[in-house]
């Protein structure tokens, strides 16, 4: 009689079998297309406790097992001030899925709770700074975040609608504040719906955000609250009903920006007007930094 598989083994097998086309293949496509990993890399995989970072952790573990190019993984989790129940869920999910956490504390939730202006932006900036610092302390040269295809599309529209800018989320970035460190997004080509299906197939329950703003959104009754990202998510869901390829079109658009059609652009923080572009100023080169 064959041995019954553990929840960890079932979850791992489903990544490369049941969800090979929707998870494994686009994950590998992003790693290769954007050259996200190199032999000898030591990657800090940033674990928030949500579905995205957990599926990222499992995909990278699978790649590490099967890759002919050696690289190291450290699964870095920061406790920004979780309630005891949320921290316990994070730890139990990690144990269930075989993800060995390096967990460290911070006071980010208590700091952001004191501000009403752009608290989510402040939280994200503080989280990233703490993760960079801890990863560098542990000898890592890259941090991997769980941003996926849907995040890329939503961020592009958020910038356009509410930030008055045409700006995308690049697949990797060099850090200005932490020399030698690079941020990578291996889920760049993975759709959120695929992650949700994998989660439900394995009967897993992950953290959402676990802060007061998520609680406010969930109690608002409209599924939005003060969250502009959730507003964009719902808008895209409505538009997909009449244009199923809408998000693919946006994704392709940010890969083929026609700079010579814009009346003004910014490059590495420097603004260039229409005359600079029209007269052929030789300043536009590929690359992105943080």
C-alpha positions as a Markdown table, in Angstrom:
| # | Residue | x | y | z |
|---|---|---|---|---|
| 1 | Unk | 0.0 | 0.0 | 0.0 |
| 2 | Unk | 1.5 | 3.4 | -1.0 |
| 3 | Unk | 2.5 | 5.8 | 1.8 |
| 4 | Unk | 0.1 | 8.7 | 2.4 |
| 5 | Unk | 1.7 | 12.0 | 1.4 |
| 6 | Unk | 2.1 | 14.7 | 4.0 |
| 7 | Unk | 0.5 | 18.2 | 3.5 |
| 8 | Unk | 3.9 | 19.5 | 2.6 |
| 9 | Unk | 4.5 | 16.8 | -0.1 |
| 10 | Unk | 1.0 | 17.4 | -1.5 |
| 11 | Unk | 1.6 | 21.1 | -1.7 |
| 12 | Unk | 5.0 | 20.7 | -3.4 |
| 13 | Unk | 3.7 | 18.1 | -5.9 |
| 14 | Unk | 0.8 | 20.3 | -6.9 |
| 15 | Unk | 3.2 | 23.1 | -7.8 |
| 16 | Unk | 4.9 | 21.1 | -10.5 |
| 17 | Unk | 2.0 | 18.9 | -11.5 |
| 18 | Unk | -1.5 | 20.2 | -10.9 |
| 19 | Unk | -0.5 | 23.9 | -11.3 |
| 20 | Unk | 2.5 | 23.5 | -13.5 |
| 21 | Unk | 1.1 | 25.6 | -16.3 |
| 22 | Unk | -0.2 | 28.4 | -14.1 |
| 23 | Unk | 2.5 | 28.5 | -11.4 |
| 24 | Unk | 5.7 | 26.7 | -12.1 |
| 25 | Unk | 6.0 | 27.6 | -15.8 |
| 26 | Unk | 5.4 | 31.4 | -15.4 |
| 27 | Unk | 7.7 | 31.4 | -12.4 |
| 28 | Unk | 10.5 | 29.8 | -14.4 |
| 29 | Unk | 9.7 | 32.2 | -17.3 |
| 30 | Unk | 10.2 | 35.2 | -15.1 |
| 31 | Unk | 13.4 | 33.9 | -13.5 |
| 32 | Unk | 14.9 | 33.3 | -17.0 |
| 33 | Unk | 13.5 | 36.3 | -18.8 |
| 34 | Unk | 14.6 | 38.9 | -16.3 |
| 35 | Unk | 17.8 | 37.0 | -15.2 |
| 36 | Unk | 16.7 | 37.1 | -11.5 |
| 37 | Unk | 19.1 | 34.4 | -10.2 |
| 38 | Unk | 22.8 | 33.6 | -10.7 |
| 39 | Unk | 25.1 | 30.9 | -9.4 |
| 40 | Unk | 26.3 | 31.6 | -5.9 |
| 41 | Unk | 23.4 | 34.0 | -5.0 |
| 42 | Unk | 22.2 | 34.0 | -1.4 |
| 43 | Unk | 18.6 | 35.0 | -1.5 |
| 44 | Unk | 16.6 | 36.3 | 1.5 |
| 45 | Unk | 13.0 | 35.1 | 0.6 |
| 46 | Unk | 10.8 | 37.6 | 2.5 |
| 47 | Unk | 7.9 | 35.8 | 4.2 |
| 48 | Unk | 5.0 | 38.0 | 5.3 |
| 49 | Unk | 2.7 | 35.1 | 6.1 |
| 50 | Unk | 0.5 | 35.7 | 3.2 |
| 51 | Unk | -0.3 | 33.4 | 0.2 |
| 52 | Unk | 2.1 | 35.1 | -2.2 |
| 53 | Unk | 5.2 | 34.9 | -0.1 |
| 54 | Unk | 4.5 | 31.3 | 0.9 |
| 55 | Unk | 4.0 | 30.1 | -2.7 |
| 56 | Unk | 7.2 | 32.0 | -3.6 |
| 57 | Unk | 9.1 | 30.2 | -0.9 |
| 58 | Unk | 7.9 | 26.8 | -2.1 |
| 59 | Unk | 8.6 | 27.6 | -5.8 |
| 60 | Unk | 12.2 | 28.7 | -4.9 |
| 61 | Unk | 12.7 | 25.6 | -2.8 |
| 62 | Unk | 11.6 | 23.5 | -5.8 |
| 63 | Unk | 13.9 | 25.4 | -8.1 |
| 64 | Unk | 16.8 | 25.0 | -5.7 |
| 65 | Unk | 16.3 | 21.2 | -5.7 |
| 66 | Unk | 16.2 | 20.9 | -9.5 |
| 67 | Unk | 18.5 | 23.6 | -10.6 |
| 68 | Unk | 22.0 | 22.9 | -11.9 |
| 69 | Unk | 23.1 | 26.3 | -10.7 |
| 70 | Unk | 23.7 | 26.4 | -6.9 |
| 71 | Unk | 22.2 | 29.2 | -4.9 |
| 72 | Unk | 21.3 | 29.6 | -1.2 |
| 73 | Unk | 18.0 | 30.5 | 0.4 |
| 74 | Unk | 17.2 | 32.1 | 3.8 |
| 75 | Unk | 13.5 | 32.5 | 4.6 |
| 76 | Unk | 13.3 | 35.8 | 6.4 |
| 77 | Unk | 10.2 | 36.7 | 8.3 |
| 78 | Unk | 9.7 | 40.0 | 10.2 |
| 79 | Unk | 7.1 | 40.3 | 13.0 |
| 80 | Unk | 6.0 | 44.0 | 12.6 |
| 81 | Unk | 3.7 | 43.6 | 15.7 |
| 82 | Unk | 1.4 | 40.7 | 14.9 |
| 83 | Unk | -1.2 | 39.6 | 17.4 |
| 84 | Unk | -0.3 | 36.3 | 19.1 |
| 85 | Unk | -2.8 | 34.4 | 16.9 |
| 86 | Unk | -1.5 | 35.9 | 13.7 |
| 87 | Unk | 2.1 | 35.1 | 14.6 |
| 88 | Unk | 1.1 | 31.6 | 15.5 |
| 89 | Unk | -0.6 | 31.1 | 12.1 |
| 90 | Unk | 2.5 | 32.3 | 10.4 |
| 91 | Unk | 4.7 | 29.9 | 12.3 |
| 92 | Unk | 2.3 | 26.9 | 11.9 |
| 93 | Unk | 2.0 | 27.4 | 8.1 |
| 94 | Unk | 5.7 | 27.6 | 7.8 |
| 95 | Unk | 6.1 | 24.3 | 9.7 |
| 96 | Unk | 3.3 | 22.7 | 7.7 |
| 97 | Unk | 4.9 | 23.6 | 4.4 |
| 98 | Unk | 8.5 | 22.9 | 5.4 |
| 99 | Unk | 9.7 | 26.5 | 5.3 |
| 100 | Unk | 12.4 | 27.1 | 7.9 |
| 101 | Unk | 11.9 | 30.7 | 9.1 |
| 102 | Unk | 14.4 | 33.2 | 10.4 |
| 103 | Unk | 12.0 | 35.3 | 12.4 |
| 104 | Unk | 12.9 | 38.7 | 13.8 |
| 105 | Unk | 10.9 | 41.5 | 15.5 |
| 106 | Unk | 10.2 | 45.1 | 14.6 |
| 107 | Unk | 7.8 | 47.9 | 15.8 |
| 108 | Unk | 6.4 | 48.9 | 12.4 |
| 109 | Unk | 2.7 | 48.5 | 13.2 |
| 110 | Unk | 3.0 | 50.7 | 16.3 |
| 111 | Unk | 4.8 | 53.4 | 14.3 |
| 112 | Unk | 2.4 | 53.3 | 11.3 |
| 113 | Unk | -0.6 | 53.3 | 13.7 |
| 114 | Unk | 0.3 | 56.9 | 14.6 |
| 115 | Unk | 0.0 | 58.3 | 11.1 |
| 116 | Unk | -3.1 | 58.7 | 8.9 |
| 117 | Unk | -1.3 | 59.9 | 5.8 |
| 118 | Unk | -0.2 | 57.1 | 3.5 |
| 119 | Unk | 0.2 | 54.5 | 6.3 |
| 120 | Unk | 0.4 | 51.6 | 3.8 |
| 121 | Unk | 3.2 | 53.3 | 1.9 |
| 122 | Unk | 5.1 | 54.1 | 5.1 |
| 123 | Unk | 4.6 | 50.5 | 6.3 |
| 124 | Unk | 5.9 | 49.1 | 3.0 |
| 125 | Unk | 9.0 | 51.4 | 3.0 |
| 126 | Unk | 9.8 | 50.5 | 6.6 |
| 127 | Unk | 9.3 | 46.8 | 6.0 |
| 128 | Unk | 11.6 | 46.9 | 3.0 |
| 129 | Unk | 14.3 | 48.8 | 4.9 |
| 130 | Unk | 14.2 | 46.4 | 7.8 |
| 131 | Unk | 14.3 | 43.4 | 5.5 |
| 132 | Unk | 17.3 | 44.8 | 3.5 |
| 133 | Unk | 19.2 | 45.4 | 6.7 |
| 134 | Unk | 18.6 | 42.0 | 8.1 |
| 135 | Unk | 19.3 | 40.3 | 4.8 |
| 136 | Unk | 22.6 | 42.1 | 4.5 |
| 137 | Unk | 23.5 | 41.2 | 8.1 |
| 138 | Unk | 22.9 | 37.5 | 7.2 |
| 139 | Unk | 25.2 | 37.7 | 4.1 |
| 140 | Unk | 22.5 | 37.8 | 1.5 |
| 141 | Unk | 23.0 | 39.6 | -1.8 |
| 142 | Unk | 19.3 | 39.5 | -2.9 |
| 143 | Unk | 15.9 | 39.8 | -1.4 |
| 144 | Unk | 12.9 | 38.1 | -3.1 |
| 145 | Unk | 9.4 | 39.6 | -2.7 |
| 146 | Unk | 6.1 | 38.0 | -3.5 |
| 147 | Unk | 4.8 | 40.7 | -5.9 |
| 148 | Unk | 3.0 | 39.0 | -8.8 |
| 149 | Unk | 1.5 | 39.8 | -12.2 |
| 150 | Unk | -1.7 | 41.2 | -10.8 |
| 151 | Unk | 0.3 | 43.5 | -8.4 |
| 152 | Unk | 2.3 | 44.8 | -11.5 |
| 153 | Unk | -1.0 | 45.7 | -13.3 |
| 154 | Unk | -2.6 | 47.2 | -10.2 |
| 155 | Unk | 0.5 | 49.3 | -9.3 |
| 156 | Unk | 0.6 | 50.7 | -12.9 |
| 157 | Unk | -3.0 | 51.8 | -12.7 |
| 158 | Unk | -2.7 | 53.2 | -9.2 |
| 159 | Unk | 0.2 | 55.4 | -10.4 |
| 160 | Unk | -1.8 | 56.6 | -13.4 |
| 161 | Unk | -5.1 | 57.2 | -11.6 |
| 162 | Unk | -3.9 | 58.5 | -8.2 |
| 163 | Unk | -0.2 | 59.4 | -8.6 |
| 164 | Unk | -0.3 | 61.3 | -11.9 |
| 165 | Unk | 2.5 | 59.2 | -13.3 |
| 166 | Unk | 3.1 | 56.4 | -15.8 |
| 167 | Unk | 5.2 | 54.1 | -13.7 |
| 168 | Unk | 5.4 | 50.3 | -13.5 |
| 169 | Unk | 6.8 | 47.8 | -11.0 |
| 170 | Unk | 10.1 | 46.4 | -12.4 |
| 171 | Unk | 11.1 | 42.8 | -12.0 |
| 172 | Unk | 14.3 | 43.6 | -10.2 |
| 173 | Unk | 16.0 | 46.7 | -8.7 |
| 174 | Unk | 19.4 | 47.6 | -7.3 |
| 175 | Unk | 19.4 | 49.2 | -3.9 |
| 176 | Unk | 20.8 | 52.6 | -3.4 |
| 177 | Unk | 20.9 | 52.5 | 0.4 |
| 178 | Unk | 22.3 | 48.9 | 0.7 |
| 179 | Unk | 25.2 | 48.6 | -1.8 |
| 180 | Unk | 25.5 | 45.2 | -3.4 |
| 181 | Unk | 21.9 | 44.3 | -2.6 |
| 182 | Unk | 19.3 | 43.6 | -5.2 |
| 183 | Unk | 15.5 | 43.1 | -5.0 |
| 184 | Unk | 13.9 | 40.5 | -7.2 |
| 185 | Unk | 10.3 | 39.6 | -8.0 |
| 186 | Unk | 10.2 | 35.9 | -9.2 |
| 187 | Unk | 6.4 | 35.9 | -9.3 |
| 188 | Unk | 6.3 | 38.7 | -11.9 |
| 189 | Unk | 4.5 | 36.5 | -14.5 |
| 190 | Unk | 2.3 | 34.6 | -12.1 |
| 191 | Unk | -1.4 | 35.6 | -11.9 |
| 192 | Unk | -2.9 | 36.0 | -8.5 |
| 193 | Unk | -5.8 | 33.7 | -9.4 |
| 194 | Unk | -3.4 | 30.8 | -9.8 |
| 195 | Unk | -2.0 | 31.4 | -6.3 |
| 196 | Unk | -5.5 | 31.5 | -4.9 |
| 197 | Unk | -6.4 | 28.2 | -6.7 |
| 198 | Unk | -3.2 | 26.5 | -5.3 |
| 199 | Unk | -4.1 | 27.8 | -1.8 |
| 200 | Unk | -7.6 | 26.4 | -1.9 |
| 201 | Unk | -6.5 | 23.1 | -3.5 |
| 202 | Unk | -4.2 | 22.6 | -0.5 |
| 203 | Unk | -6.8 | 23.8 | 2.0 |
| 204 | Unk | -4.5 | 26.5 | 3.4 |
| 205 | Unk | -5.3 | 29.6 | 5.3 |
| 206 | Unk | -2.8 | 32.5 | 5.2 |
| 207 | Unk | -2.5 | 35.9 | 6.8 |
| 208 | Unk | -4.0 | 38.8 | 4.8 |
| 209 | Unk | -2.2 | 41.9 | 6.1 |
| 210 | Unk | -3.1 | 41.7 | 9.8 |
| 211 | Unk | -3.2 | 45.5 | 10.4 |
| 212 | Unk | -5.9 | 47.9 | 11.3 |
| 213 | Unk | -6.4 | 49.1 | 7.8 |
| 214 | Unk | -7.2 | 45.6 | 6.5 |
| 215 | Unk | -9.7 | 45.2 | 9.4 |
| 216 | Unk | -11.3 | 48.5 | 8.3 |
| 217 | Unk | -11.6 | 47.4 | 4.7 |
| 218 | Unk | -13.1 | 44.1 | 5.7 |
| 219 | Unk | -15.7 | 45.8 | 7.9 |
| 220 | Unk | -16.6 | 48.5 | 5.4 |
| 221 | Unk | -19.2 | 46.5 | 3.6 |
| 222 | Unk | -18.1 | 47.4 | 0.1 |
| 223 | Unk | -14.8 | 45.4 | 0.1 |
| 224 | Unk | -12.9 | 48.6 | -0.4 |
| 225 | Unk | -12.9 | 50.9 | 2.6 |
| 226 | Unk | -10.0 | 53.3 | 2.2 |
| 227 | Unk | -7.9 | 50.9 | 0.0 |
| 228 | Unk | -7.3 | 52.3 | -3.4 |
| 229 | Unk | -5.6 | 49.1 | -4.5 |
| 230 | Unk | -8.7 | 47.1 | -3.6 |
| 231 | Unk | -10.7 | 49.7 | -5.6 |
| 232 | Unk | -8.4 | 49.0 | -8.7 |
| 233 | Unk | -8.7 | 45.3 | -8.2 |
| 234 | Unk | -12.5 | 45.4 | -8.3 |
| 235 | Unk | -12.4 | 47.7 | -11.3 |
| 236 | Unk | -10.2 | 45.3 | -13.2 |
| 237 | Unk | -12.5 | 42.5 | -12.3 |
| 238 | Unk | -15.4 | 44.4 | -13.8 |
| 239 | Unk | -13.5 | 45.3 | -17.0 |
| 240 | Unk | -12.3 | 41.7 | -17.5 |
| 241 | Unk | -16.0 | 40.7 | -18.1 |
| 242 | Unk | -16.0 | 42.5 | -21.4 |
| 243 | Unk | -12.2 | 42.3 | -22.2 |
| 244 | Unk | -10.6 | 39.1 | -20.8 |
| 245 | Unk | -7.2 | 40.1 | -22.3 |
| 246 | Unk | -7.2 | 43.6 | -20.6 |
| 247 | Unk | -4.3 | 42.8 | -18.1 |
| 248 | Unk | -2.2 | 41.1 | -20.7 |
| 249 | Unk | -2.5 | 44.2 | -22.9 |
| 250 | Unk | -1.3 | 46.4 | -20.0 |
| 251 | Unk | 1.5 | 44.0 | -19.2 |
| 252 | Unk | 2.7 | 44.0 | -22.9 |
| 253 | Unk | 2.4 | 47.8 | -22.9 |
| 254 | Unk | 4.8 | 48.4 | -20.1 |
| 255 | Unk | 7.3 | 46.2 | -21.9 |
| 256 | Unk | 7.1 | 48.3 | -25.0 |
| 257 | Unk | 6.8 | 51.9 | -23.8 |
| 258 | Unk | 7.2 | 54.3 | -26.8 |
| 259 | Unk | 9.2 | 57.1 | -25.2 |
| 260 | Unk | 9.2 | 59.2 | -28.4 |
| 261 | Unk | 5.5 | 59.6 | -28.2 |
| 262 | Unk | 5.6 | 61.2 | -24.7 |
| 263 | Unk | 5.7 | 65.0 | -24.1 |
| 264 | Unk | 7.9 | 64.4 | -21.1 |
| 265 | Unk | 9.7 | 61.6 | -19.2 |
| 266 | Unk | 11.8 | 61.1 | -16.1 |
| 267 | Unk | 15.0 | 59.0 | -16.1 |
| 268 | Unk | 17.0 | 58.2 | -13.0 |
| 269 | Unk | 15.2 | 61.0 | -11.2 |
| 270 | Unk | 16.0 | 63.6 | -13.9 |
| 271 | Unk | 13.1 | 65.2 | -15.9 |
| 272 | Unk | 13.3 | 65.7 | -19.7 |
| 273 | Unk | 10.8 | 67.8 | -21.6 |
| 274 | Unk | 9.4 | 67.4 | -25.1 |
| 275 | Unk | 12.2 | 69.3 | -26.7 |
| 276 | Unk | 14.8 | 66.9 | -25.2 |
| 277 | Unk | 13.0 | 63.9 | -26.7 |
| 278 | Unk | 12.1 | 65.6 | -30.0 |
| 279 | Unk | 15.7 | 66.7 | -30.6 |
| 280 | Unk | 17.1 | 63.3 | -29.8 |
| 281 | Unk | 18.8 | 63.8 | -26.4 |
| 282 | Unk | 21.1 | 60.7 | -25.9 |
| 283 | Unk | 20.2 | 60.2 | -22.2 |
| 284 | Unk | 17.7 | 57.3 | -22.3 |
| 285 | Unk | 19.3 | 54.0 | -21.3 |
| 286 | Unk | 17.7 | 50.8 | -19.8 |
| 287 | Unk | 18.0 | 50.2 | -16.1 |
| 288 | Unk | 16.2 | 50.8 | -12.8 |
| 289 | Unk | 17.4 | 51.6 | -9.3 |
| 290 | Unk | 15.9 | 52.1 | -5.9 |
